[in-house]
Amino acid sequence: MGSKTFIPAFEAKVGDWTYYTCLMKYGQVAREIQFAHDRGGNQDLGTMIQRGIGARTKEITEYLLTSEHRFLGSLIVAVWGGHPDYTPLIMSAEAESQEMLQGIDRNFGVLTFDGTHQYFALDGQHRLKAIKDAVKQDQSLVDEDISVIVVPHFDTEEGRRRTRRLFTNINRNVKPTKAQENLALDEDDGFAVLTRRMLDEHDFLKRDGVIRVFTKQGSDGDLRLADRQVPVNSPAWSTFGVLYNLAQDLGFGLPSGIYKQSQRATDEALDASYDIITSRLDDLLEACGDLRTRYETQVPKDLRAPKGLDGKGHAFMRPVVQVQVAKAVRYIMDHELLEWSEVMKRLKALDWRIASAPFSSVWLETPDAPRKGKMITGKEHAQLLHDLLLVHLAPSTKAQITRAVRMYKDYKKENYPLPMDNLLALLPAEAESPKLPSQSS
């Protein structure tokens, strides 16, 4: 580095660490901060830090280049060679401003980047790589700001041990956000935005208790977002995460901008997509056993599992059924097997009791209590339900039907409840046409 770079910084202490919090431009970060593996000659440290810089950085780079709302968290940077070149400064001011500065000037100073030290990313290497790539493509980004935390690193056995401990502590104690939390907060993922909007605006979904969002809301304000299951005694129809998946599967043929998770679609695209998805969902709620009407006129938990008659509970009150119905409908529409109105007509013709075919794929009667039962939501049973839904809605060949029925017997250890002739009658006249691509959920 041929010239010095001066960075404003605050000196801070915690435990046995002295560190510096400073503000840097993207251009400075791209130029001054490197990766541990670039050091060479210290494979131990390089291996410790290098955790697969690759595909993840492409998403961050695109985010920096395209989103006007871009924001990155702080980088944690270690200084190769010990303590950085830090110069404390004393700030002076007019008498009336002295009180405001009291206590600040004791920590304020300047870090000097002059080539005598080397700086490498201890935490945030994917963000660092994205910054380096982004400023190469768009020079206007060089003046963007990011917070950088600088810690000393000594190239000795004790120094390397100390830095490794810091690295593991950072990554062990920082709890990443869960997928459900991302859906609740993401303002760029179009389907997350639309899912939250449905909870606010849709006449049915916005009703209290219809969608399970939280599993815990304590007196101290602690919240835990719901998982994908609905307890048998809950009034909820579905959960927040499942509703997001339904929106995705019903979101075919939408404006292209809606599918980018790292860049928010235009308001026009979001509005159009909302109207399409909610219209399709309304059709499903009617076609799938007139769910909405029955929900609004019955006790929801009894609709799901009538006391002593669990097997007569409404299948579309179960998230695993909701998900597989939406996936099967999406498959049929993607492969142009039927028109939307015909798919809805065939859904209406199904017996929507959970113990009836094809929903019995994910239902297990309890031998010692014939009127009781439980859901079986393993991946293979969910896939079986998907395949059997296709058989009931839009089968293409006899082999497809035979395969699904055979798998039902293998998994359930019992024959399929409907006669084979009933299923074969669902085949179109051109049933011997070439097979479609393999179904997958």
C-alpha positions as CSV (number, residue, x, y, z in Angstrom):
1,M,0.0,0.0,0.0
2,G,1.7,3.2,-1.1
3,S,-0.2,5.7,1.0
4,K,-1.8,5.9,4.4
5,T,-5.5,5.5,5.1
6,F,-7.0,7.0,8.2
7,I,-10.1,5.5,9.7
8,P,-12.1,7.0,12.6
9,A,-12.5,4.5,15.4
10,F,-13.5,4.0,19.0
11,E,-11.4,1.9,21.4
12,A,-13.3,-0.5,23.6
13,K,-12.6,-3.3,26.0
14,V,-14.5,-6.5,26.9
15,G,-13.1,-9.4,28.9
16,D,-9.4,-9.7,28.1
17,W,-9.9,-8.1,24.6
18,T,-9.2,-4.6,23.4
19,Y,-10.9,-3.9,20.1
20,Y,-11.8,-1.0,17.8
21,T,-15.1,-0.1,16.3
22,C,-14.7,1.9,13.1
23,L,-16.5,3.1,10.0
24,M,-15.1,2.2,6.6
25,K,-16.1,2.7,3.0
26,Y,-16.8,-0.3,0.8
27,G,-13.8,0.8,-1.3
28,Q,-11.5,0.8,1.7
29,V,-12.8,-2.6,2.8
30,A,-12.3,-4.1,-0.6
31,R,-8.8,-2.7,-0.8
32,E,-7.5,-3.1,2.8
33,I,-9.1,-6.3,4.2
34,Q,-8.2,-9.8,3.0
35,F,-9.1,-13.4,3.7
36,A,-7.1,-15.5,6.1
37,H,-6.3,-18.0,3.4
38,D,-4.7,-15.2,1.4
39,R,-1.9,-15.0,4.0
40,G,-0.2,-18.2,2.9
41,G,2.2,-20.0,5.1
42,N,-0.3,-20.5,7.9
43,Q,-2.7,-23.2,6.7
44,D,-3.9,-23.7,10.2
45,L,-5.4,-20.3,10.5
46,G,-6.6,-20.3,6.9
47,T,-8.5,-23.5,7.4
48,M,-10.0,-22.2,10.5
49,I,-11.5,-19.2,8.8
50,Q,-12.3,-20.5,5.3
51,R,-15.8,-22.0,5.6
52,G,-16.7,-22.3,1.9
53,I,-16.8,-18.9,0.3
54,G,-18.8,-19.6,-2.8
55,A,-22.4,-19.6,-4.0
56,R,-23.7,-17.7,-1.0
57,T,-21.7,-14.6,-2.0
58,K,-23.5,-14.4,-5.3
59,E,-26.8,-13.7,-3.6
60,I,-25.2,-11.0,-1.4
61,T,-23.5,-9.5,-4.3
62,E,-26.8,-9.3,-6.3
63,Y,-28.4,-7.8,-3.2
64,L,-25.8,-5.0,-3.0
65,L,-26.0,-4.3,-6.7
66,T,-29.8,-4.2,-7.0
67,S,-31.5,-3.4,-3.7
68,E,-31.9,0.3,-2.7
69,H,-32.6,-1.0,0.8
70,R,-29.2,-2.8,1.0
71,F,-27.6,-3.1,4.5
72,L,-24.9,-5.3,5.8
73,G,-24.0,-6.1,9.4
74,S,-20.6,-5.4,10.9
75,L,-17.4,-7.2,9.8
76,I,-15.1,-8.6,12.5
77,V,-11.5,-8.1,11.3
78,A,-8.3,-9.4,12.9
79,V,-5.0,-7.5,12.5
80,W,-2.1,-9.7,11.5
81,G,0.9,-8.6,13.5
82,G,-0.6,-7.5,16.8
83,H,-2.3,-4.3,17.9
84,P,-3.3,-2.0,15.0
85,D,-1.8,1.5,14.7
86,Y,-4.2,3.4,16.8
87,T,-3.9,7.1,17.8
88,P,-6.2,8.4,20.5
89,L,-7.5,11.9,19.9
90,I,-8.7,14.6,22.3
91,M,-11.7,16.6,21.0
92,S,-12.1,20.2,21.9
93,A,-15.3,22.3,21.8
94,E,-16.8,25.5,22.9
95,A,-17.8,25.6,26.6
96,E,-21.4,24.9,26.0
97,S,-20.5,21.7,24.1
98,Q,-18.1,20.3,26.7
99,E,-20.8,18.3,28.5
100,M,-21.8,16.6,25.3
101,L,-18.2,15.4,24.7
102,Q,-17.6,14.3,28.2
103,G,-16.5,10.7,28.2
104,I,-16.4,10.4,24.4
105,D,-12.9,11.7,23.7
106,R,-11.3,9.2,26.0
107,N,-12.2,6.4,23.6
108,F,-12.1,8.2,20.2
109,G,-9.1,8.0,17.9
110,V,-7.9,7.0,14.4
111,L,-6.7,3.7,13.0
112,T,-3.9,4.0,10.4
113,F,-3.7,1.6,7.5
114,D,-0.2,2.0,6.1
115,G,0.9,-1.4,5.0
116,T,2.7,-2.4,8.3
117,H,-0.3,-4.5,9.3
118,Q,-2.5,-6.8,7.3
119,Y,-6.2,-7.2,8.1
120,F,-8.3,-10.3,7.4
121,A,-11.9,-11.2,8.0
122,L,-12.6,-13.2,11.1
123,D,-16.3,-13.1,10.7
124,G,-18.3,-11.9,7.7
125,Q,-16.1,-13.4,4.9
126,H,-19.1,-13.9,2.6
127,R,-20.0,-10.2,3.1
128,L,-16.4,-9.2,2.4
129,K,-16.3,-11.3,-0.8
130,A,-19.6,-9.8,-1.9
131,I,-18.3,-6.3,-1.3
132,K,-15.1,-7.0,-3.3
133,D,-17.2,-8.4,-6.2
134,A,-19.8,-5.7,-6.1
135,V,-17.4,-2.7,-6.2
136,K,-15.8,-4.2,-9.3
137,Q,-19.1,-4.1,-11.1
138,D,-20.4,-0.8,-9.7
139,Q,-17.9,1.8,-8.7
140,S,-20.6,4.0,-7.2
141,L,-20.6,1.5,-4.3
142,V,-17.1,2.4,-3.1
143,D,-18.4,5.3,-1.0
144,E,-21.0,3.1,0.9
145,D,-20.4,2.7,4.6
146,I,-20.1,-0.4,6.8
147,S,-19.2,-0.9,10.5
148,V,-16.0,-2.8,11.1
149,I,-14.8,-4.3,14.4
150,V,-11.0,-4.7,14.6
151,V,-9.3,-7.1,17.0
152,P,-5.5,-7.8,17.3
153,H,-4.0,-11.1,16.2
154,F,-0.5,-12.3,17.1
155,D,1.2,-14.8,14.9
156,T,2.4,-17.0,17.7
157,E,1.1,-20.3,19.1
158,E,-0.7,-18.5,21.9
159,G,-2.0,-15.8,19.5
160,R,-3.4,-18.3,17.1
161,R,-5.1,-20.2,19.9
162,R,-6.6,-17.0,21.2
163,T,-7.9,-16.0,17.7
164,R,-9.3,-19.5,17.1
165,R,-11.2,-19.3,20.5
166,L,-12.7,-15.9,19.5
167,F,-13.8,-17.3,16.1
168,T,-15.5,-20.3,17.6
169,N,-17.1,-18.2,20.3
170,I,-18.5,-15.8,17.7
171,N,-20.0,-18.6,15.7
172,R,-21.2,-20.7,18.6
173,N,-23.0,-17.9,20.5
174,V,-24.5,-16.1,17.5
175,K,-27.9,-17.7,17.0
176,P,-28.9,-17.5,13.3
177,T,-32.5,-16.6,12.5
178,K,-34.7,-19.5,11.7
179,A,-36.5,-19.9,8.4
180,Q,-39.9,-19.0,10.1
181,E,-38.3,-15.8,11.5
182,N,-37.0,-14.9,8.0
183,L,-40.5,-15.2,6.6
184,A,-41.9,-12.9,9.3
185,L,-39.3,-10.2,8.7
186,D,-38.2,-10.4,5.0
187,E,-39.2,-7.4,2.9
188,D,-37.6,-8.6,-0.3
189,D,-39.0,-12.1,-0.7
190,G,-42.2,-11.5,-2.6
191,F,-44.0,-14.6,-1.2
192,A,-43.1,-13.6,2.4
193,V,-44.5,-10.2,1.7
194,L,-47.7,-11.7,0.2
195,T,-48.1,-14.2,3.0
196,R,-48.0,-11.4,5.7
197,R,-50.4,-9.4,3.6
198,M,-52.9,-12.3,3.5
199,L,-52.8,-12.3,7.3
200,D,-53.7,-8.6,7.4
201,E,-56.2,-8.4,4.6
202,H,-57.8,-11.7,3.6
203,D,-61.3,-12.0,5.0
204,F,-60.8,-15.5,6.2
205,L,-57.1,-15.7,7.0
206,K,-57.0,-12.5,9.0
207,R,-59.5,-13.9,11.5
208,D,-58.1,-14.4,15.0
209,G,-56.8,-18.0,15.3
210,V,-57.2,-19.2,11.7
211,I,-53.5,-19.1,11.0
212,R,-51.2,-20.2,13.8
213,V,-48.3,-17.7,13.9
214,F,-46.9,-18.0,17.5
215,T,-46.6,-21.1,19.7
216,K,-45.7,-19.0,22.8
217,Q,-46.5,-15.6,24.0
218,G,-45.4,-15.2,27.6
219,S,-46.1,-12.5,30.2
220,D,-42.6,-11.1,29.6
221,G,-43.3,-10.6,25.9
222,D,-41.3,-13.6,24.7
223,L,-42.5,-15.0,21.4
224,R,-41.8,-18.2,19.5
225,L,-42.9,-18.5,15.9
226,A,-45.0,-21.6,15.2
227,D,-43.6,-24.6,13.4
228,R,-45.4,-26.4,10.6
229,Q,-47.7,-28.5,12.8
230,V,-51.1,-27.7,14.3
231,P,-52.0,-29.4,17.6
232,V,-55.1,-31.6,17.4
233,N,-57.0,-29.4,19.9
234,S,-56.0,-26.1,18.2
235,P,-58.6,-24.0,16.4
236,A,-56.1,-23.0,13.7
237,W,-56.6,-24.0,10.1
238,S,-52.9,-23.8,9.2
239,T,-49.6,-22.2,10.2
240,F,-47.7,-19.2,8.9
241,G,-45.0,-21.3,7.3
242,V,-47.4,-23.6,5.6
243,L,-49.4,-20.7,4.2
244,Y,-46.1,-19.4,2.7
245,N,-45.6,-22.7,0.9
246,L,-49.2,-22.7,-0.3
247,A,-48.7,-19.2,-1.7
248,Q,-45.6,-20.4,-3.5
249,D,-47.3,-23.4,-5.1
250,L,-50.4,-21.4,-6.1
251,G,-48.1,-18.7,-7.4
252,F,-47.6,-19.9,-11.0
253,G,-47.8,-17.5,-13.9
254,L,-47.2,-14.4,-11.8
255,P,-45.2,-11.3,-12.8
256,S,-41.5,-12.4,-13.1
257,G,-40.3,-10.0,-10.5
258,I,-42.2,-11.8,-7.7
259,Y,-39.8,-14.8,-7.8
260,K,-36.6,-12.9,-6.8
261,Q,-36.0,-13.5,-3.1
262,S,-33.3,-10.9,-2.8
263,Q,-35.0,-8.0,-4.6
264,R,-38.4,-6.7,-3.8
265,A,-40.9,-6.7,-6.6
266,T,-42.8,-3.6,-7.7
267,D,-46.0,-2.6,-5.9
268,E,-47.9,-3.3,-9.1
269,A,-46.4,-6.9,-9.3
270,L,-47.2,-7.5,-5.7
271,D,-50.8,-6.3,-6.0
272,A,-51.4,-8.4,-9.1
273,S,-49.8,-11.5,-7.5
274,Y,-51.9,-11.0,-4.3
275,D,-55.1,-11.0,-6.3
276,I,-54.2,-14.1,-8.2
277,I,-53.0,-16.1,-5.3
278,T,-55.9,-15.3,-3.0
279,S,-58.4,-16.0,-5.7
280,R,-56.9,-19.5,-6.2
281,L,-56.7,-20.1,-2.5
282,D,-60.4,-19.2,-2.2
283,D,-61.1,-21.7,-4.9
284,L,-59.2,-24.4,-2.9
285,L,-61.0,-23.6,0.3
286,E,-64.3,-24.2,-1.4
287,A,-63.2,-27.2,-3.5
288,C,-61.5,-29.0,-0.7
289,G,-64.5,-30.1,1.3
290,D,-66.1,-26.7,1.5
291,L,-63.5,-26.0,4.2
292,R,-64.1,-22.3,4.8
293,T,-67.9,-22.6,5.2
294,R,-67.6,-25.5,7.5
295,Y,-64.9,-23.8,9.5
296,E,-67.0,-20.8,10.0
297,T,-70.1,-22.8,11.1
298,Q,-68.5,-25.5,13.3
299,V,-66.1,-25.6,16.2
300,P,-62.8,-25.7,14.4
301,K,-61.1,-28.3,16.7
302,D,-64.1,-30.6,16.3
303,L,-64.0,-30.1,12.5
304,R,-60.4,-31.3,12.6
305,A,-61.1,-34.3,15.0
306,P,-64.6,-34.9,16.2
307,K,-64.5,-36.4,19.7
308,G,-64.3,-40.1,19.5
309,L,-64.5,-40.1,15.7
310,D,-61.1,-38.8,14.7
311,G,-61.1,-40.5,11.3
312,K,-64.1,-38.4,10.3
313,G,-62.2,-35.2,10.8
314,H,-61.8,-32.9,7.8
315,A,-58.6,-33.7,5.9
316,F,-58.0,-30.2,4.7
317,M,-57.6,-29.1,8.4
318,R,-54.3,-30.9,8.4
319,P,-51.2,-29.0,7.1
320,V,-49.6,-32.1,5.5
321,V,-52.7,-32.5,3.4
322,Q,-52.8,-28.8,2.5
323,V,-49.2,-28.8,1.3
324,Q,-49.6,-32.0,-0.8
325,V,-52.9,-30.8,-2.4
326,A,-51.2,-27.5,-3.4
327,K,-48.2,-29.4,-4.8
328,A,-50.4,-31.8,-6.8
329,V,-52.5,-28.9,-8.2
330,R,-49.3,-27.1,-9.1
331,Y,-47.9,-30.2,-10.9
332,I,-51.2,-30.6,-12.9
333,M,-51.1,-27.0,-13.9
334,D,-47.4,-26.9,-14.8
335,H,-47.9,-30.0,-17.0
336,E,-51.1,-28.7,-18.5
337,L,-53.0,-31.9,-17.7
338,L,-56.3,-30.1,-16.8
339,E,-57.9,-26.7,-16.7
340,W,-58.1,-25.0,-13.3
341,S,-61.9,-25.3,-13.2
342,E,-61.7,-29.1,-13.9
343,V,-59.1,-29.6,-11.1
344,M,-61.4,-27.8,-8.7
345,K,-64.3,-30.0,-9.8
346,R,-62.3,-33.2,-9.2
347,L,-61.2,-32.0,-5.8
348,K,-64.8,-31.5,-4.8
349,A,-65.6,-35.1,-5.7
350,L,-63.2,-36.5,-3.1
351,D,-64.3,-37.8,0.3
352,W,-62.6,-35.2,2.6
353,R,-62.6,-37.4,5.7
354,I,-59.0,-37.9,6.9
355,A,-59.5,-41.7,7.1
356,S,-60.8,-41.9,3.5
357,A,-58.6,-42.4,0.4
358,P,-56.3,-40.8,-0.7
359,F,-55.9,-39.0,2.7
360,S,-55.6,-42.3,4.5
361,S,-52.0,-42.3,3.2
362,V,-51.1,-40.0,6.1
363,W,-53.5,-41.4,8.7
364,L,-53.1,-44.4,11.0
365,E,-56.0,-45.9,12.8
366,T,-55.2,-46.9,16.4
367,P,-55.7,-50.7,16.8
368,D,-56.8,-50.6,20.4
369,A,-59.1,-47.7,19.8
370,P,-60.7,-48.0,16.3
371,R,-62.4,-44.6,16.5
372,K,-59.1,-42.9,17.3
373,G,-56.0,-42.4,15.2
374,K,-53.0,-40.3,14.5
375,M,-51.3,-38.5,11.6
376,I,-48.2,-40.0,10.0
377,T,-46.3,-37.2,8.4
378,G,-43.0,-38.8,7.4
379,K,-41.6,-37.8,4.0
380,E,-42.4,-41.1,2.3
381,H,-46.1,-40.9,3.4
382,A,-46.4,-37.3,2.3
383,Q,-45.0,-38.3,-1.1
384,L,-47.4,-41.2,-1.3
385,L,-50.3,-38.8,-0.7
386,H,-49.0,-36.5,-3.5
387,D,-48.8,-39.5,-5.9
388,L,-52.3,-40.7,-5.0
389,L,-53.8,-37.2,-5.4
390,L,-52.4,-37.2,-8.9
391,V,-54.1,-40.6,-9.5
392,H,-57.4,-39.3,-8.3
393,L,-57.2,-35.9,-10.1
394,A,-55.3,-36.4,-13.3
395,P,-53.8,-39.9,-13.9
396,S,-52.0,-40.4,-17.2
397,T,-51.3,-44.2,-17.3
398,K,-52.3,-47.4,-15.8
399,A,-48.8,-48.0,-14.7
400,Q,-48.9,-44.7,-12.7
401,I,-52.0,-45.9,-10.8
402,T,-50.6,-49.4,-10.2
403,R,-47.4,-48.0,-8.8
404,A,-49.1,-45.7,-6.4
405,V,-51.5,-48.4,-5.2
406,R,-48.6,-50.8,-4.7
407,M,-46.7,-48.3,-2.7
408,Y,-49.7,-47.7,-0.5
409,K,-49.9,-51.4,0.3
410,D,-46.1,-51.5,1.0
411,Y,-46.3,-48.5,3.4
412,K,-49.6,-49.2,5.1
413,K,-49.6,-53.0,5.1
414,E,-53.1,-53.0,3.8
415,N,-54.9,-52.8,0.4
416,Y,-56.0,-49.5,-1.0
417,P,-59.5,-48.7,0.1
418,L,-60.9,-48.1,-3.4
419,P,-61.2,-50.8,-6.0
420,M,-58.7,-50.7,-8.9
421,D,-61.5,-50.5,-11.4
422,N,-62.7,-47.2,-9.8
423,L,-59.2,-45.7,-10.3
424,L,-58.7,-47.0,-13.8
425,A,-62.0,-45.3,-14.8
426,L,-60.3,-42.0,-14.1
427,L,-57.9,-42.5,-16.9
428,P,-58.4,-40.3,-20.0
429,A,-59.2,-42.0,-23.3
430,E,-55.6,-41.6,-24.5
431,A,-54.3,-43.4,-21.4
432,E,-51.6,-45.2,-23.3
433,S,-49.9,-41.9,-24.3
434,P,-46.2,-41.5,-23.3
435,K,-45.5,-41.2,-19.6
436,L,-45.0,-37.8,-18.1
437,P,-41.8,-36.9,-16.2
438,S,-41.5,-38.5,-12.8
439,Q,-43.6,-36.8,-10.1
440,S,-41.8,-35.2,-7.2
441,S,-42.9,-33.1,-4.3
